[in-house]
Amino acid sequence: HWTLLGVSLLNCLLSTACSVGLALAFALTVHSRGTHLVRGCNSSVLPVDARAAIATNECPFNTTRIYDTALALWFPSLLLAAAEAVLSGRCCLVALVFQGIGPCAHSYGKEQV
């Protein structure tokens, strides 16, 4: 039971940190209209808006769809990481109940488990 508690607590913390990081990346990308995504390209021909379709050989990646692709991948990842954090938190509560420590531990005896 202690292993379940430790692993679920660690996973809850990591999933929460991942959710916060993805939300921050998503918000900064939307706020800057994708200019941070093409910052690695040292070209004056690149537009200010990353959604503008342009392909140059001076950039190590294709810049035409990087904004839409990043947002399309980050949003589901954000939802899945948040769901993982919630489920890990519930698993942590179950481990606490099994130890007799949790909020429902008094009404849920070890004999019933």
mmCIF file of the C-alpha atoms, coordinates in Angstrom:
data_MODEL
# 
_entry.id   MODEL 
# 
loop_
_atom_site.group_PDB 
_atom_site.id 
_atom_site.type_symbol 
_atom_site.label_atom_id 
_atom_site.label_alt_id 
_atom_site.label_comp_id 
_atom_site.label_asym_id 
_atom_site.label_entity_id 
_atom_site.label_seq_id 
_atom_site.pdbx_PDB_ins_code 
_atom_site.Cartn_x 
_atom_site.Cartn_y 
_atom_site.Cartn_z 
_atom_site.occupancy 
_atom_site.B_iso_or_equiv 
_atom_site.pdbx_formal_charge 
_atom_site.auth_seq_id 
_atom_site.auth_comp_id 
_atom_site.auth_asym_id 
_atom_site.auth_atom_id 
_atom_site.pdbx_PDB_model_num 
ATOM 1   C CA . HIS A 1 1   ? 0.000   0.000  0.000   1.00 0.00 ? 1   HIS A CA 1 
ATOM 2   C CA . TRP A 1 2   ? 2.868   2.351  0.715   1.00 0.00 ? 2   TRP A CA 1 
ATOM 3   C CA . THR A 1 3   ? 4.310   1.735  -2.741  1.00 0.00 ? 3   THR A CA 1 
ATOM 4   C CA . LEU A 1 4   ? 0.939   2.573  -4.306  1.00 0.00 ? 4   LEU A CA 1 
ATOM 5   C CA . LEU A 1 5   ? 0.813   5.760  -2.255  1.00 0.00 ? 5   LEU A CA 1 
ATOM 6   C CA . GLY A 1 6   ? 4.340   6.832  -3.197  1.00 0.00 ? 6   GLY A CA 1 
ATOM 7   C CA . VAL A 1 7   ? 4.046   6.064  -6.889  1.00 0.00 ? 7   VAL A CA 1 
ATOM 8   C CA . SER A 1 8   ? 0.609   7.665  -7.221  1.00 0.00 ? 8   SER A CA 1 
ATOM 9   C CA . LEU A 1 9   ? 1.723   10.782 -5.360  1.00 0.00 ? 9   LEU A CA 1 
ATOM 10  C CA . LEU A 1 10  ? 4.826   11.091 -7.526  1.00 0.00 ? 10  LEU A CA 1 
ATOM 11  C CA . ASN A 1 11  ? 2.795   10.566 -10.694 1.00 0.00 ? 11  ASN A CA 1 
ATOM 12  C CA . CYS A 1 12  ? 0.232   13.135 -9.556  1.00 0.00 ? 12  CYS A CA 1 
ATOM 13  C CA . LEU A 1 13  ? 2.958   15.725 -9.000  1.00 0.00 ? 13  LEU A CA 1 
ATOM 14  C CA . LEU A 1 14  ? 4.657   15.004 -12.329 1.00 0.00 ? 14  LEU A CA 1 
ATOM 15  C CA . SER A 1 15  ? 1.367   15.060 -14.242 1.00 0.00 ? 15  SER A CA 1 
ATOM 16  C CA . THR A 1 16  ? 0.412   18.349 -12.606 1.00 0.00 ? 16  THR A CA 1 
ATOM 17  C CA . ALA A 1 17  ? 3.782   19.856 -13.527 1.00 0.00 ? 17  ALA A CA 1 
ATOM 18  C CA . CYS A 1 18  ? 3.370   18.578 -17.093 1.00 0.00 ? 18  CYS A CA 1 
ATOM 19  C CA . SER A 1 19  ? -0.126  20.098 -17.279 1.00 0.00 ? 19  SER A CA 1 
ATOM 20  C CA . VAL A 1 20  ? 1.113   23.446 -16.018 1.00 0.00 ? 20  VAL A CA 1 
ATOM 21  C CA . GLY A 1 21  ? 4.032   23.426 -18.475 1.00 0.00 ? 21  GLY A CA 1 
ATOM 22  C CA . LEU A 1 22  ? 1.807   22.556 -21.419 1.00 0.00 ? 22  LEU A CA 1 
ATOM 23  C CA . ALA A 1 23  ? -0.743  25.207 -20.434 1.00 0.00 ? 23  ALA A CA 1 
ATOM 24  C CA . LEU A 1 24  ? 2.039   27.790 -20.184 1.00 0.00 ? 24  LEU A CA 1 
ATOM 25  C CA . ALA A 1 25  ? 3.494   26.786 -23.563 1.00 0.00 ? 25  ALA A CA 1 
ATOM 26  C CA . PHE A 1 26  ? 0.032   26.870 -25.127 1.00 0.00 ? 26  PHE A CA 1 
ATOM 27  C CA . ALA A 1 27  ? -0.750  30.307 -23.676 1.00 0.00 ? 27  ALA A CA 1 
ATOM 28  C CA . LEU A 1 28  ? 2.625   31.808 -24.647 1.00 0.00 ? 28  LEU A CA 1 
ATOM 29  C CA . THR A 1 29  ? 2.348   30.434 -28.174 1.00 0.00 ? 29  THR A CA 1 
ATOM 30  C CA . VAL A 1 30  ? -1.153  31.812 -28.671 1.00 0.00 ? 30  VAL A CA 1 
ATOM 31  C CA . HIS A 1 31  ? -0.150  35.154 -27.136 1.00 0.00 ? 31  HIS A CA 1 
ATOM 32  C CA . SER A 1 32  ? 2.915   35.558 -29.356 1.00 0.00 ? 32  SER A CA 1 
ATOM 33  C CA . ARG A 1 33  ? 1.099   34.162 -32.417 1.00 0.00 ? 33  ARG A CA 1 
ATOM 34  C CA . GLY A 1 34  ? 3.844   31.575 -32.814 1.00 0.00 ? 34  GLY A CA 1 
ATOM 35  C CA . THR A 1 35  ? 6.870   33.815 -33.117 1.00 0.00 ? 35  THR A CA 1 
ATOM 36  C CA . HIS A 1 36  ? 8.690   31.846 -30.389 1.00 0.00 ? 36  HIS A CA 1 
ATOM 37  C CA . LEU A 1 37  ? 8.279   28.669 -32.440 1.00 0.00 ? 37  LEU A CA 1 
ATOM 38  C CA . VAL A 1 38  ? 10.352  30.028 -35.316 1.00 0.00 ? 38  VAL A CA 1 
ATOM 39  C CA . ARG A 1 39  ? 12.885  31.847 -33.152 1.00 0.00 ? 39  ARG A CA 1 
ATOM 40  C CA . GLY A 1 40  ? 15.598  29.312 -34.051 1.00 0.00 ? 40  GLY A CA 1 
ATOM 41  C CA . CYS A 1 41  ? 15.518  30.498 -37.644 1.00 0.00 ? 41  CYS A CA 1 
ATOM 42  C CA . ASN A 1 42  ? 17.840  33.448 -38.171 1.00 0.00 ? 42  ASN A CA 1 
ATOM 43  C CA . SER A 1 43  ? 16.193  34.793 -41.254 1.00 0.00 ? 43  SER A CA 1 
ATOM 44  C CA . SER A 1 44  ? 14.822  38.218 -41.977 1.00 0.00 ? 44  SER A CA 1 
ATOM 45  C CA . VAL A 1 45  ? 12.388  36.755 -44.541 1.00 0.00 ? 45  VAL A CA 1 
ATOM 46  C CA . LEU A 1 46  ? 10.353  34.986 -41.891 1.00 0.00 ? 46  LEU A CA 1 
ATOM 47  C CA . PRO A 1 47  ? 7.065   36.746 -41.174 1.00 0.00 ? 47  PRO A CA 1 
ATOM 48  C CA . VAL A 1 48  ? 6.158   38.118 -37.767 1.00 0.00 ? 48  VAL A CA 1 
ATOM 49  C CA . ASP A 1 49  ? 3.138   35.830 -37.684 1.00 0.00 ? 49  ASP A CA 1 
ATOM 50  C CA . ALA A 1 50  ? 4.108   32.146 -37.675 1.00 0.00 ? 50  ALA A CA 1 
ATOM 51  C CA . ARG A 1 51  ? 0.811   31.215 -39.329 1.00 0.00 ? 51  ARG A CA 1 
ATOM 52  C CA . ALA A 1 52  ? 1.858   32.846 -42.578 1.00 0.00 ? 52  ALA A CA 1 
ATOM 53  C CA . ALA A 1 53  ? 2.828   30.175 -45.056 1.00 0.00 ? 53  ALA A CA 1 
ATOM 54  C CA . ILE A 1 54  ? 6.485   30.494 -45.907 1.00 0.00 ? 54  ILE A CA 1 
ATOM 55  C CA . ALA A 1 55  ? 9.150   27.899 -46.502 1.00 0.00 ? 55  ALA A CA 1 
ATOM 56  C CA . THR A 1 56  ? 12.811  28.877 -46.518 1.00 0.00 ? 56  THR A CA 1 
ATOM 57  C CA . ASN A 1 57  ? 15.952  26.837 -46.640 1.00 0.00 ? 57  ASN A CA 1 
ATOM 58  C CA . GLU A 1 58  ? 17.462  28.863 -43.805 1.00 0.00 ? 58  GLU A CA 1 
ATOM 59  C CA . CYS A 1 59  ? 15.332  27.129 -41.199 1.00 0.00 ? 59  CYS A CA 1 
ATOM 60  C CA . PRO A 1 60  ? 16.049  23.566 -39.995 1.00 0.00 ? 60  PRO A CA 1 
ATOM 61  C CA . PHE A 1 61  ? 12.323  22.690 -40.137 1.00 0.00 ? 61  PHE A CA 1 
ATOM 62  C CA . ASN A 1 62  ? 9.278   23.438 -42.243 1.00 0.00 ? 62  ASN A CA 1 
ATOM 63  C CA . THR A 1 63  ? 7.673   26.600 -40.887 1.00 0.00 ? 63  THR A CA 1 
ATOM 64  C CA . THR A 1 64  ? 4.456   26.439 -42.870 1.00 0.00 ? 64  THR A CA 1 
ATOM 65  C CA . ARG A 1 65  ? 2.329   24.546 -40.377 1.00 0.00 ? 65  ARG A CA 1 
ATOM 66  C CA . ILE A 1 66  ? 4.275   24.644 -37.133 1.00 0.00 ? 66  ILE A CA 1 
ATOM 67  C CA . TYR A 1 67  ? 1.766   26.887 -35.302 1.00 0.00 ? 67  TYR A CA 1 
ATOM 68  C CA . ASP A 1 68  ? -1.312  24.795 -36.055 1.00 0.00 ? 68  ASP A CA 1 
ATOM 69  C CA . THR A 1 69  ? 0.507   21.511 -35.517 1.00 0.00 ? 69  THR A CA 1 
ATOM 70  C CA . ALA A 1 70  ? 1.942   22.573 -32.159 1.00 0.00 ? 70  ALA A CA 1 
ATOM 71  C CA . LEU A 1 71  ? -1.447  23.692 -30.873 1.00 0.00 ? 71  LEU A CA 1 
ATOM 72  C CA . ALA A 1 72  ? -3.178  20.611 -32.257 1.00 0.00 ? 72  ALA A CA 1 
ATOM 73  C CA . LEU A 1 73  ? -0.723  18.365 -30.402 1.00 0.00 ? 73  LEU A CA 1 
ATOM 74  C CA . TRP A 1 74  ? -0.429  20.353 -27.180 1.00 0.00 ? 74  TRP A CA 1 
ATOM 75  C CA . PHE A 1 75  ? -4.146  20.698 -26.462 1.00 0.00 ? 75  PHE A CA 1 
ATOM 76  C CA . PRO A 1 76  ? -4.952  16.956 -26.333 1.00 0.00 ? 76  PRO A CA 1 
ATOM 77  C CA . SER A 1 77  ? -1.715  16.369 -24.433 1.00 0.00 ? 77  SER A CA 1 
ATOM 78  C CA . LEU A 1 78  ? -2.794  18.994 -21.909 1.00 0.00 ? 78  LEU A CA 1 
ATOM 79  C CA . LEU A 1 79  ? -6.180  17.320 -21.453 1.00 0.00 ? 79  LEU A CA 1 
ATOM 80  C CA . LEU A 1 80  ? -4.627  13.874 -21.061 1.00 0.00 ? 80  LEU A CA 1 
ATOM 81  C CA . ALA A 1 81  ? -2.015  15.095 -18.563 1.00 0.00 ? 81  ALA A CA 1 
ATOM 82  C CA . ALA A 1 82  ? -4.722  16.803 -16.511 1.00 0.00 ? 82  ALA A CA 1 
ATOM 83  C CA . ALA A 1 83  ? -6.835  13.636 -16.539 1.00 0.00 ? 83  ALA A CA 1 
ATOM 84  C CA . GLU A 1 84  ? -3.784  11.631 -15.477 1.00 0.00 ? 84  GLU A CA 1 
ATOM 85  C CA . ALA A 1 85  ? -3.175  14.023 -12.584 1.00 0.00 ? 85  ALA A CA 1 
ATOM 86  C CA . VAL A 1 86  ? -6.783  13.664 -11.422 1.00 0.00 ? 86  VAL A CA 1 
ATOM 87  C CA . LEU A 1 87  ? -6.715  9.870  -11.647 1.00 0.00 ? 87  LEU A CA 1 
ATOM 88  C CA . SER A 1 88  ? -3.368  9.710  -9.838  1.00 0.00 ? 88  SER A CA 1 
ATOM 89  C CA . GLY A 1 89  ? -4.793  11.913 -7.098  1.00 0.00 ? 89  GLY A CA 1 
ATOM 90  C CA . ARG A 1 90  ? -7.729  9.549  -6.708  1.00 0.00 ? 90  ARG A CA 1 
ATOM 91  C CA . CYS A 1 91  ? -5.349  6.601  -6.603  1.00 0.00 ? 91  CYS A CA 1 
ATOM 92  C CA . CYS A 1 92  ? -3.413  8.386  -3.867  1.00 0.00 ? 92  CYS A CA 1 
ATOM 93  C CA . LEU A 1 93  ? -6.615  8.832  -1.870  1.00 0.00 ? 93  LEU A CA 1 
ATOM 94  C CA . VAL A 1 94  ? -7.404  5.118  -2.245  1.00 0.00 ? 94  VAL A CA 1 
ATOM 95  C CA . ALA A 1 95  ? -3.937  4.256  -0.952  1.00 0.00 ? 95  ALA A CA 1 
ATOM 96  C CA . LEU A 1 96  ? -4.518  6.534  2.037   1.00 0.00 ? 96  LEU A CA 1 
ATOM 97  C CA . VAL A 1 97  ? -7.863  4.864  2.751   1.00 0.00 ? 97  VAL A CA 1 
ATOM 98  C CA . PHE A 1 98  ? -6.179  1.454  2.610   1.00 0.00 ? 98  PHE A CA 1 
ATOM 99  C CA . GLN A 1 99  ? -3.721  2.677  5.241   1.00 0.00 ? 99  GLN A CA 1 
ATOM 100 C CA . GLY A 1 100 ? -6.546  4.025  7.412   1.00 0.00 ? 100 GLY A CA 1 
ATOM 101 C CA . ILE A 1 101 ? -5.387  7.639  6.986   1.00 0.00 ? 101 ILE A CA 1 
ATOM 102 C CA . GLY A 1 102 ? -7.703  9.093  4.338   1.00 0.00 ? 102 GLY A CA 1 
ATOM 103 C CA . PRO A 1 103 ? -10.891 11.122 4.636   1.00 0.00 ? 103 PRO A CA 1 
ATOM 104 C CA . CYS A 1 104 ? -13.119 8.008  4.389   1.00 0.00 ? 104 CYS A CA 1 
ATOM 105 C CA . ALA A 1 105 ? -10.881 5.775  6.496   1.00 0.00 ? 105 ALA A CA 1 
ATOM 106 C CA . HIS A 1 106 ? -13.055 5.869  9.614   1.00 0.00 ? 106 HIS A CA 1 
ATOM 107 C CA . SER A 1 107 ? -16.197 4.727  7.842   1.00 0.00 ? 107 SER A CA 1 
ATOM 108 C CA . TYR A 1 108 ? -14.408 2.221  5.633   1.00 0.00 ? 108 TYR A CA 1 
ATOM 109 C CA . GLY A 1 109 ? -12.711 -0.367 7.777   1.00 0.00 ? 109 GLY A CA 1 
ATOM 110 C CA . LYS A 1 110 ? -9.902  -2.666 6.774   1.00 0.00 ? 110 LYS A CA 1 
ATOM 111 C CA . GLU A 1 111 ? -12.231 -5.652 7.242   1.00 0.00 ? 111 GLU A CA 1 
ATOM 112 C CA . GLN A 1 112 ? -14.412 -4.411 4.398   1.00 0.00 ? 112 GLN A CA 1 
ATOM 113 C CA . VAL A 1 113 ? -11.409 -4.056 2.106   1.00 0.00 ? 113 VAL A CA 1 
# 
